[in-house]
Amino acid sequence: MKKHSIKAFVLVLLLTVLGSCKKYLDVIPDNIATLDNAFTMRSEAIKYLYTCYSYMPRNGELTADPAMLSGDEMWALTDPGFPEFDHIMFTVARGRQVTANPVGEGSYWVNLYKGLRDCNIFLENVYKVPDLLPEERTQWIAEVTFLKAYYHFSLLRMYGPIPLVKTNLPVDVDVNTVKVYRDPVDSCFSYIARLLDECKDDLPPIVIDPTKELGRITQPIAYALKAKVMIAAASPLFNGNTDQASLKDNRGIQLFNQNVSSAKWDSAVVACKQAIDVCHAVNMKLYTYLPSFQQYTLTDTMVTQLGIRNVFTEKWNSEIIWANTQTSVSLLQRVATPNVDFTRIDNPRIVSELAPPLKMVELFYTDNGVPLNEDKTRTGSKTALRTAVPAEALYIRNGYTTAALHFNREPRFYANIGFDGGVWYGQGQYNDATPNNLFYVASRKGQPNGKIQPDKGSVTGYFIKKYVHFQNVQGTGVSDYSITSYPWPVIRLAQLYLWYAEALNEQTGGAEEAIVYLDKVRERAGLQGVKSSWDNFSITPGKYTTQNGLRDIIRQETMIEMAFEAQRYWDIRRWKTAIAEYRRPIEGWDIEQSDPQYFYRQKTLFTQTFGLKDYFFPINTENLLRNKNLVQNIGW
């Protein structure tokens, strides 16, 4: 190929890729940047910087994030007549992943490798920008180096060992050089960690200009991602995973290490503590709700509830380390919420299409801060009927009859889950001094939130309150629904505390400091500490004194605190507990019934299958045919 032809090809390729980039950080380029002019001046180079950001995985998007609908955390109609979103990711949860054009390939394998190429182009050329201040050049290099690390990590946890793209290959390279190999897992983690070490101290501690730069990478973000990477590297999926012993390339190189390394947990402990210290240094702290806009005094019960709800939905609060500004949570709120204003039940913008299965409802603790099956004070059947009394009116509608499962649960249950008879605070009703004026859910057949249409409504009888900002208000018009959108939280401080507790326990079983950080999260959730709860209310007192016991506590605490935040999907994989979790069927109530006696009959909606192959996504067979040096993941 002649030199000018190569140049033209590269230019066309760049135009194609860059032309598809979405708006980022409110910067709209006047023209698409090309290699000819992208680095001639600062005003052009910053467009290329934002191009590198534009490949960010769309966290929390139902059509792009596998952690939303590809697992067991939420369920939806299997065949909706008029779906509000593309259900392609939901096909993975139902066992319909394929190797020819795999689900998710475009969002991850294709998109992120394009992103890595553009990141390398930026790093190779940013030195040419004549009017870029040295300190700004240093920061931009650090940001793009971080993005390289994040894109590699996103690919690694989805596909396992991947080809690393440290530099771009020249366009005239020999064809055999292009046929790359997958790098071993340990090499992948080492490279990602090295990139983060290179960049983390060249980043600003905070965003200097919030009106223009929120979403840009900061020092706490880099340190927190390093903690996340080291936790993953130390976890059973990647640390001595003998189930992957047969995954070797055509040179015979084993792609998964076969020996467990305790030193990886030592590294995780250090990384987590460093990240916590960096976050504390810039005054990050666990979020608590401070009533400010109301004209009245809220009860402690509702303040705790809003502290739990708003930590996810209040943008840029004190606990958010990193939020993805390219994911605006709007549609998700509409498909997760019931229409609790019964005077306007025909609003077509409120769809109620997503539903948590019964296993997620049962995951949350009792009000004594221990699991349902460990609370020695709990008796009787979960389906037994009870009628709420005035003392319970801020959780369950006074006088409403519902299942015993819904009574005496921890505050996070009431903050995250919408259920039959459950109070749904906000949406225009804010005075909790008169609980019977607050909205509530009525989800049996024939009731306002029941199964009214074949393509609308919860399939389990439950709703995800966590996603819905409490200040959303349905207006006077039939299609009017005011939504307070927010960027998707990627990492928050509570998660960092839980990683630290996990790493400490794996390093030294039953570590006291691990319990200290667990209790910080539990205190915000309105619970007693671990020791008090287990010693006084559990059938297994002292469980926290052993490594296995505390591991179980940390993992359940993590699944509760991070429920519906696109974290469970990855956590149960890295712990290698996914097979056991998926053996529990997707269940709900009998939503075709109106009488509570019959409504509260457990009903299986789907029995999932999950095997060794499902721990990682398959590589497209077309890629394997083009490049014989790539090998397919086990089982595909």
N, C-alpha and C positions, 0 to 999 in steps of 0.2 A: 504494500500500500504506500502511495506517495505521501510525503510529509504534509502537504496541504490537505490531502484527503483525510489523514489521521486527525488533523486539527479540526476539520469540519465535522468529523464524526463526534469528537469529544464535545464540541460546541453544541451540536444538536442534542447529544445526550444530557448535557448540563441544562439546556433549555427545557427539555422534557421534565427532568427531575425538579428543577427549581421552579418551574412554572406551576407545579402542583402543590407548592408549599402554601400552608395556611397562614393567615395573619398571626403574628406573635408579638406579645408585649405592646400592642397598639402601634406597631411600626408597619406601615404599608409601603413597600418599595415603589418608587416611581417607575423603575424599569427592572427587568430581571437581570441579576448580576451575572456576568460571564467572566471567564478567566482573563479576557483582554482588559477589562476595566475594573474588576472586582476589588483589586488591591492598589488602585492608583491614588486613592484618597480615603480618608476616614469615613466619609458619608457613604461610600460604596462598600467599604469593608464591613461596616456594621450590618449591612443587609446580608452579607454572607454569614456573619456571626448568627443572625437570627435564622438563617436557613439551616444552620447546624442544629439549632434548637428545635426546628420544625419537625424533626423526625421523632420527637419524644413519643413513647408509647402513650396511647390515649387511655390513661388510667380511669377506671370507672365507667367507660363507655360500653354499653351492652353489646354493641356490634363488633367491638375491637379487643376488649380486655377479656382474656380467657378466664381470669379469676372471678368474673362476675357470674356468668351463666354456664360455664363448662364444668362446674363442680356439683356440690350437693347442698349449697348454702341457701339457695332460693330456687323456686320452681315457677313455671308458667304454663299457660295453656299449650298443650302439645300441637294443636292444630287450630290456631286462632283464625277466625274468618277475616278480620280486619286488624292485623297486628299493628301496634304503634311503632315497632322497630323490627329490624331484620333479626330473625331468630337463629341465624347461622351458628353462633356460638353455643346455643342450646342443644344443637345436634350432637356436640361432643359429649355433653352430660348424658345423652341417651345412647351412647355407644356407637355413634355413626361417623367417627373420624375415618378418614381415608388417606392413602398414600399418594394417590394421583390428585393433585391440586388440594392439599390438606387444608382444613379449616384453620384460619389464623396465619397462614403463610404470608399473605400480603402485608399484614400489619406488623409482622415480626421479621421473619427471615429476609424477605425482599426489602422492606422499608428500612430496617436497621442496618443492613449491609450497604444500602445507598447512603444512609446517614454516616456510617463510618468512612466511606469514601470521601464525602464532602468535608468531614472533620479533618481528615488527613490533608486534603487540598488546602483548607484554611491554615493549618499549622505549617505547611510548607511555604505559604505565600504571605502570611501576615507580616513578616519582617520587611516586606517591600513597601508597606504603606508609609509614605514620607511624613504625613502630618499627624501621626499617631503618637501621643505622649508615651514615654517608656513605661510608666506605671500602668497606663491603660492597656498597653500591649501585653504586659505581664498578666494582667487580670483576664484579658480575653483568651490568652493562651491557656490559662488555668481553667477557664470555663469550658473550653472545647476539649481539653484533656479530660475533664470530669465527664463530659458527654460521651467520649470514647469509652471510658470505664463503664458508664451506666448502660450504654447500648450493648457492650459485650456481656455485661452481667445479665441483662434482660434476655439475651439469646441463650446464655449458659443455663439459666434455671429452667428455660422452656425446652431446650433441645439436648441438654447435657453437654459433653465436650463439643467444641465448635472450632472452626478455622479462625484463628486470630488474624486481624487485619492491622498489623502494626504500622505499615506504610503502604501506599498505593503502588501497584505494579506499573512499570512503564508500559505505554501502549504498544511498543514494539517488542515486548518480551516474548520469549519462546513459548509455544503453546503448552508444552509440558509443565512449565513453571506456573501456569495459571491453574493447573489441576492440583489444587491444594489439598492437604490432609486436615482432618480434625485433630486439634491439639488435645493432649491429655488433660483431664479435669484439673489436676494440680497446677499444670502450666497456665491454664486459663485463669484460675484464681490468683496465682502469683502475679500475672501480668496486670490484672484488674487492680489488685492491691498496690502495685508499683505506680500505676497511673494516678491513683488517688493520693498516694504519698507525694508524688511530684507536684500535684496541683493544690492540695488542701490549704497550705499556708500562704499561697499567693492570692487567695480569694478574700473579699472583704468580709468582716464579721457580720455585718448587716447590710441590707439594701439601703443605699444612701438616698436615693430618690424614689420613694414608694409610688408616686403617681405615674412613673414611667417604667420602673424596673422590677416591680414585684414579679416573682417567678424566675428571676436570674439566680444563678447558683451562688451561694454564700459558703463561708467556712463551716458553719454548723451543718449544712446540708452534706458537704463532702465528708466531714467526720462521721456523720450519721450513716451515710451510705457505706463507708468503710466498715462500720460496725455491722451493718446488715450483711455485707459480703463475707466478713470473717465468721459470723454466726452460721451462714449457709455452708461455708467451707468446712466447718467443724461438725456439721449435722450428719446424721447417719446416711442420708441419700448420697452425699459426696465424700464421706470420710470412712474408708474401708468398706465400701459397698460390694460385698461378694456376689450379690445378685447380678451384678454387671460384669462378672469376671470374663464372660465370653465376648465382650465388646472389644474387638481389636481391629486395627486397620490392616491393609494388605501387606504391610511390612512386619506384622506380628506384634506391633506396639500396643500394649494394654492401655485403654483410655480411662479406666477407673482404677485408682489405687486400691489395693486389696488389704491393707493393714490400717487399723484404726490408729490415729495419732492423737494422743492427749494434748500434745503441744498446740494443736489447732484451737483447742478450747482456751489455752493460756493466751493465745493471740487474740481470741475473741473477747476475753475479759479486758485486756488492755485497750482494745479498740472501743469497746462500749464505754468504759470509764473515761477515756479521753473525749469521746463525743459528748457525754453527759457534762463534763467540765466545761467544754467549749460552749455548749448551749446555756449552761447556768451563767457563764461569764457575760452573755449578752441578755441576761435577765429573762430567759425563757423559763416558764414554770407551768405546772399543771393548771389547766383552765378551771376557774370557778365562776359561776354566774353572779353578776352584780346587777340587781334590778335597778333600772335607771329610767325607762320610758313610762312605766306604769304610774297611775295616779293613786296607787294603793300599796299596801305592804303585803308581800307574798309570804306564804307559810314556808317554813324550812323544808317541808316535803317538796314543794314546787320549785324552790331554789335549787335543791339537789337534782331534781328532774331536769331542769333547764341547764344545769352545769354539765350533765351527761349528754343531753341532746345537742347543745350548742358547741361542744368541743369539736364536733364534726361539721356542723352547718354554719358556724359563724366564721366568716373568712378572716384569715390572718390573725387569729387569736393567739394568746401567749404560748400555746402549746404546739402550734403548727410549725414544724421545722421546715417542711417542704410541701408546697401545694402545686399541682400541675395546672397552670393557667390556660392550657389548651383544652382542658376538659371543664366545661361549665355545666354544673349539675342542675339541669332544668327538666328535660324530658324524664329523667329518672324519678324526679319527684312526682310527676303526674302518673307514672305507671306503678308507683309504690303506695300511693295514698288512697284511702277510701274517701268517699264524699260524706263527711261527717256533718255537714250543714243540711239537715233533712228537709229544709224548706226549698232546697235547690238540688234535688237529687238527679235531675236530668242533664247535668252539665257534661257535655261530651268530651271536655278536656281532661276530666278525671277518669282514668281508665282502670286502675287497680289491677294491673296485669301481673305484677310480681308478688310472690307469696313465699314466706319462709315455711319449710316443712316442720313437722312436729318435733323432729330431732333437735332443731335449733331452738324451739320454744323450751324444750326440756333441758337444754344446755345450761341455762341461767340458774344461779344459786337460789336458795330459799332466802328469806329475810334474815336468817341466821348466818348467812355467808358461807354455806357449805352446799355441795351438790344435793339434788333432790333425793338420790338413793342413799345418801350418807346421813341425812338429817334424822336424828333419833327422835325428834319431837313430831315428826310428820307421820300421820296415820291415815288409813283409808285409801280409797281409789281416787286416781286423778280425774276420773270421769264422773265422780259423785257430784251432784248438784248442790250449790250453795247460793244463798241470796245475800248480796252485799248490804252491810249496815252503814249508818252515817259515819262511823269512825274510819271506814274504808273508802269514803266517797271521793277522795282525790286520786284513787287508783282505779276503782270500779264503781260504776254508776249505782248510786244508792237505790236499793230495792230491786236491782237487776239480778236475775238468776243465771248463773254461768257455772263452768266447771271448776272443781276444787283446785285443779292445776293452776288456776289463775290467781289464787289467793296466797298471801304471805310469801311473796317472791321478792327478790332483791330489787332496789331502785332501777338498775340497768334493764331489767326485764320490762318494767313499765315505761321506761324511756325509749326503748328500742323496738318494742313489739306492739302492734295494734291487734286487739283480740275482741271477741264477742263480749260486750259489756264493759270493755276497757275505756277509761277516760282518755280523750285526745285533746290535751291542753293546747290552747292557742287558736289559730285560724280566725282571729277576730274576737274571741272570747277569752279575756285575760284575768278576770276577777275570781280568784280561787276562794274568796271568802263565801261565795255562793256556789258550791260545787255542782248543784243541779242545773245551773245555767251553762256549765261547760259542755262541750261536745263530747260525744262518745260513739263507740262503734256498735252497730247492731248487724251481725253478719249471718244470721240464719236465713233460710229461704223465705222470701216474702218480706223481709226487712230491708231497710234502705241500703245496707251494705252486703246484702246477700247475693246469691247467684241469680241475676236478673236476666242476663243475656248470655248466649252460648260463647261469645267471644269477649266477654268482659267480666271481671270480678276475680276474687281470690279463689284458687283451686284448693287451698288447704283450710280456709277460714281465718287466716291470719294476714297481717299487713306489716310492712317494714316502716315503722315510724322514724327510725334513725335518719333516713334520707331527707325527711320533710322538715323544712324550716318552720318553726312554730309561728312565724309572722306571715306565712302565706295566707291569703284571704280570697275566698270565692266572692266575686262581685255580684252586682245586681242582675247582669245579663246572663243568659243561659250558658254562654260560652266563655264567660269572663272568669279568669282564675289568675290572681296576682301571685307570681312566684318570685321569691328571693333566691336568686341563684348564687352559687359559690364555686370556687375552684376545688377540684378533688384533692383532699389531703393524701399525700403520698407517704410521709413519715411524720409522726408526732411524738412528743416527748414520752408519753405513757408507754409507747411501743419500745422506745429506747430503754426505759426502766425495766421492762419485761425481758428484753434481750439480755440485759446485764444480769438480771436474776437467774435466767436460764444458764448463761455462761458460767456464773459463779457456782451454781449447783452441779454442773457437769464437771467443773474443775475440782470442786471439793464438796462432796455430798452433804446436803443439809446445812449449807453455809448460812450463817446468821445474817450476813449482809444481804444475801438474796432475799430473805424475808423482809428486811427493812424496805427494800425497793418494791416488793410486792405490796406491802402495806401502804405505801404512798399512793399507789393506784387504787387500792381498795378504800382508802379513806375518802378520796374524791367521789367514789361510787356510793358512799354512805354506808359502808360496811365496817365491822370490827376487824382487827388484825387477824392474820392467819392463826396464830397460836390461840388466841381467845376463842375464835370461832370453832376450831377443831377440838380444842380441849373441852369446851362446854356443850357443843351441839352435835358433834360427829360420832358415828358408831365406830370410827377409827381414830380415836384421840392419839396425838403424838405422831400422826402420819407424816408431818413435816420434818421429823427428825432423821428420816432416811432419804438417801438420794432418790430412790425410786418413788417414794411417797411424795417428796417435794417436787419431783419432775411432773408427776400427775397434776399436782396443784398448779404449778406454773403454766402447764399447757392448757388446762381448763381456763385459768384466769386469762390467758392470752386469747383463747378462742372467744371468750365472753367480751372482753374489752374491745377487741378488734373485729367483732362480728359485723358482717356486711360491708367491710372496708376493703374487700378484695385482697385479704391477707390469709384467710383460712385455706384457700386453694393451695397456696404455696407452702404454708406451714405443715399441713398434714402430709405433704409430699416430702419435705426435707426431713421430717421426723420418721418417715416411712410407716406412718399409721393409716395411710389412705385406704389400703385394702380393707382394713377393719371398719373404717368409717363408712365406706361405700357398701359394705355388706348390710348395713342398716337401711331398710327401704325408705323411699320417700313416702311419707304418710301425712294425712290431714284428717279433718273431720268429715262426716257425711254431709256435705254442703247442700244436698238436695232435700234436706229435712228442715222443717220449721219448728217442730217441737224439740226443746232442748234435750229431752230424754233420748231422742233418736239422733239428733244432730251430733251429740257427743259420743258417737261410735267411731272408733279408729278405723281408717280406711286406707289401704295401700294404693297409691297412685302410680308408682313405678318402682321396679326392682332394678337397680343399677348393676352393671357388671364392671369390674375394675381388676386388671391384672398387672403383672410386672411391666408390660409394654406401655401402660397408660401413665407411668411416671414421667414420661417425656413425649413430646409431640414427634411425629414422624417427619423425616426429610422427604421432600417431593421426589418421587421416583425419576422424574425427568432430570433432576439435578444429578442423581446417581448415574444415570445413563450417560450424561455429558462428561461427568468426572468420575472415573473408575476408582480414584483414590479416596473418595468419600465412602463411608459405610453407613448402612441404615441402623437405626436404633433397634434394640432387641425386641423381637415379637412382631415387627411390622413387615 
